[in-house]
Amino acid sequence: MVLGKYDVVVVGGGHNGLVASIVLALHGARVALVESRGELGGLASDGVSLGVRYPRVAYSLGLFPRNLAKYIGVDLYLSAKLTNPSWVVVDGDSGETVFRWWVSEDALEEEFKEYGLGGEARDLVSLLRSWSECSDLILYSTEPPDLQGASAMLENCSPFLGEIASQRFDNGLGMMVPRDLWGILTYPGLEREPGLATLLNLWNKGLWYQLPKGWSPLMKRLEHRARELGVDIYLGVGTARPDIKEGRVVGVTAVGGKLAIESKAVLYSASLAAISNFLGDYIDLLDGLRLKELESAARSAVKPQRVTVVGRCEPKPPGGFNRNPPMIEVWGRGFWGEFAYPTLHDESRIPGSGHAVAFTGMAASRISDILAYSGLECLDKVESIDSVVQWIEFNNPSAHPNHLPYTGERILNKRPVEGWSDYRVEEIEGLYHGSASSHPGGQVSGVPGHNAAIKVLKDLGVRPSSPLARTS
Ligand SMILES: Cc1cc2nc3c(=O)[nH]c(=O)nc-3n(C[C@H](O)[C@H](O)[C@H](O)COP(=O)(O)OP(=O)(O)OC[C@H]3O[C@@H](n4cnc5c(N)ncnc54)[C@H](O)[C@@H]3O)c2cc1C
């Protein structure tokens, strides 16, 4: 089947591909969205077992900006009740609560004070607020600046924030809290990276929620919005590859010949660590040094340990949160991990169905520890989403949550590699990228999808009407 009526083909139906398609269609573009799997959502997909729907890879929502959700016309929280505190840290040995992240800023400030912070409590909370107020300048940039430029932009908005952004975490943001609290502000491995790498992981004041109903309601909303705007969605087509003539994209063909689409613009919204798989024989068109850099970035990636346990009995989460629990981070000796309890939420409980506990940790933890800390005493299924599963199912060979690492070497104008940060694959005309691999980075935020769509529109000669579109 050869189709020739599209302005843009979006390859990859993860949340970024969906957001990109919606933004393009909002501007009147004719869009085809092509997904290799039989379902949408990518790494933000659900599994089903014992009648329980649970988030399979990503498990919490925190970085999707409300202004983007509003612009694309999607209710982010789908009327779900948000827990307050939204997440807590529990000492794995004593079961005591170490820290609670409250929704209200005043309560959060009090919590920091209880932890022993004096005047820094207020400074920290207002710093996080100024980040959420000033960060649009950086996030929605389609030509991201370098770190110095980004700090200067932030400094104009909030002087202290500009300073914190360029300083290493351990010399800046990390100095504002005792060392034993660093785990609530940054991810392991980012302590020596610029504060901005950490801040990009803390958008929206770090309000992270678990998803009581899994991802599918949100993905369904995105799909519905895309279809409503006229996007044609092709699911289960297998790997799609670009067709290229004389260095320029002319369309997309699915391996196996299920689909061939003609188009002068292709937006690849999957992991750039899998670019060789996508380009096939055209891989030689890429600059050899860039390709090497991408390959080495993908190899050095952190690989989180992701395990979901499913059973018939009701779990008893650490910290004593039995109903509508927040997300629970456990700090134990040699153990760091986060637990989400989707089935303990009133609104998602289906009588007679089982329970799921989603665990993610950064260091390899023993399954016996994961089970013990989870509070689930019976067990019907253990599902581990390791790097092999991520490669085979989601085309994410680096198995990195953000497709590519999120260090100073790989943010802003260096993401995914220098020369490509404006969402164009420079060597191939008409080929764009917009996924967790692109600026401003990963997690379920939708921003890379939005920005890549804006870049495509500009190149097609369409003046973007998105209020979020920025050029500098
Ligand atoms: C273990 C783990 C835990 C995480 N936890 C969280 C969390 O709690 N909260 C959070 O916000 N983020 C989390 N993340 C990160 C988040 O899941 C990802 O950054 C985000 O989902 C990436 O979205 P995406 O749309 O950019 O790409 P993906 O979700 O990777 O989607 C890409 C899509 O493209 C398809 N595809 C690939 N190649 C092709 C091709 N050639 N042809 C056709 N289709 C193709 C794939 O099948 C896939 O559906 C986690 C990630 C991991 C790995």
The ligand as a MOL file (V3000), in Angstrom:
LIG
                    3D

  0  0  0     0  0            999 V3000
M  V30 BEGIN CTAB
M  V30 COUNTS 53 58 0 0 0
M  V30 BEGIN ATOM
M  V30 1 C 12.7620 1.5260 33.5800 0
M  V30 2 C 12.2570 2.8910 33.2190 0
M  V30 3 C 11.4930 3.5950 34.1450 0
M  V30 4 C 11.0090 4.8610 33.8190 0
M  V30 5 N 10.2130 5.5260 34.7120 0
M  V30 6 C 9.6720 6.7100 34.3780 0
M  V30 7 C 8.7290 7.3340 35.2130 0
M  V30 8 O 8.3270 6.8080 36.2370 0
M  V30 9 N 8.2290 8.5400 34.8360 0
M  V30 10 C 8.5930 9.1590 33.6830 0
M  V30 11 O 8.1080 10.2650 33.4000 0
M  V30 12 N 9.4720 8.5610 32.8430 0
M  V30 13 C 9.9980 7.3510 33.1620 0
M  V30 14 N 10.8600 6.7130 32.3040 0
M  V30 15 C 11.2570 7.4080 31.0890 0
M  V30 16 C 10.1390 7.4460 30.0480 0
M  V30 17 O 9.4760 6.2180 30.0580 0
M  V30 18 C 10.7070 7.7050 28.6500 0
M  V30 19 O 11.6480 8.7620 28.6700 0
M  V30 20 C 9.5920 8.1040 27.7050 0
M  V30 21 O 8.5020 7.2030 27.8200 0
M  V30 22 C 10.1120 8.1050 26.2810 0
M  V30 23 O 9.0540 8.4540 25.4360 0
M  V30 24 P 9.2820 8.6280 23.8670 0
M  V30 25 O 7.9410 8.8850 23.2750 0
M  V30 26 O 10.3420 9.6530 23.6430 0
M  V30 27 O 9.8680 7.2570 23.3400 0
M  V30 28 P 9.4060 5.6990 23.5730 0
M  V30 29 O 8.4590 5.6180 24.7050 0
M  V30 30 O 10.6810 4.9840 23.6090 0
M  V30 31 O 8.6080 5.4040 22.2660 0
M  V30 32 C 9.2120 5.1390 21.0330 0
M  V30 33 C 8.2290 4.3390 20.2010 0
M  V30 34 O 8.7490 4.1850 18.8820 0
M  V30 35 C 8.5080 2.8730 18.4190 0
M  V30 36 N 9.5250 2.6170 17.3890 0
M  V30 37 C 10.8630 2.5710 17.5690 0
M  V30 38 N 11.5020 2.4090 16.3970 0
M  V30 39 C 10.5320 2.3340 15.4620 0
M  V30 40 C 10.5620 2.1600 14.0460 0
M  V30 41 N 11.7140 2.0910 13.3540 0
M  V30 42 N 9.3830 2.0830 13.3860 0
M  V30 43 C 8.1950 2.1910 14.0440 0
M  V30 44 N 8.1180 2.3790 15.3790 0
M  V30 45 C 9.2750 2.4580 16.0840 0
M  V30 46 C 8.6420 2.0290 19.6600 0
M  V30 47 O 7.9480 0.8100 19.5180 0
M  V30 48 C 7.9990 2.9300 20.7210 0
M  V30 49 O 6.6120 2.6960 20.8350 0
M  V30 50 C 11.3080 5.4290 32.5690 0
M  V30 51 C 12.0210 4.6930 31.6260 0
M  V30 52 C 12.5070 3.4380 31.9420 0
M  V30 53 C 13.2890 2.6880 30.9140 0
M  V30 END ATOM
M  V30 BEGIN BOND
M  V30 1 1 1 2
M  V30 2 1 2 3
M  V30 3 2 2 52
M  V30 4 2 3 4
M  V30 5 1 4 5
M  V30 6 1 4 50
M  V30 7 2 5 6
M  V30 8 1 6 7
M  V30 9 1 6 13
M  V30 10 2 7 8
M  V30 11 1 7 9
M  V30 12 1 9 10
M  V30 13 2 10 11
M  V30 14 1 10 12
M  V30 15 2 12 13
M  V30 16 1 13 14
M  V30 17 1 14 15
M  V30 18 1 14 50
M  V30 19 1 15 16
M  V30 20 1 16 17
M  V30 21 1 16 18
M  V30 22 1 18 19
M  V30 23 1 18 20
M  V30 24 1 20 21
M  V30 25 1 20 22
M  V30 26 1 22 23
M  V30 27 1 23 24
M  V30 28 2 24 25
M  V30 29 1 24 26
M  V30 30 1 24 27
M  V30 31 1 27 28
M  V30 32 2 28 29
M  V30 33 1 28 30
M  V30 34 1 28 31
M  V30 35 1 31 32
M  V30 36 1 32 33
M  V30 37 1 33 34
M  V30 38 1 33 48
M  V30 39 1 34 35
M  V30 40 1 35 36
M  V30 41 1 35 46
M  V30 42 1 36 37
M  V30 43 1 36 45
M  V30 44 2 37 38
M  V30 45 1 38 39
M  V30 46 1 39 40
M  V30 47 2 39 45
M  V30 48 1 40 41
M  V30 49 2 40 42
M  V30 50 1 42 43
M  V30 51 2 43 44
M  V30 52 1 44 45
M  V30 53 1 46 47
M  V30 54 1 46 48
M  V30 55 1 48 49
M  V30 56 2 50 51
M  V30 57 1 51 52
M  V30 58 1 52 53
M  V30 END BOND
M  V30 END CTAB
M  END
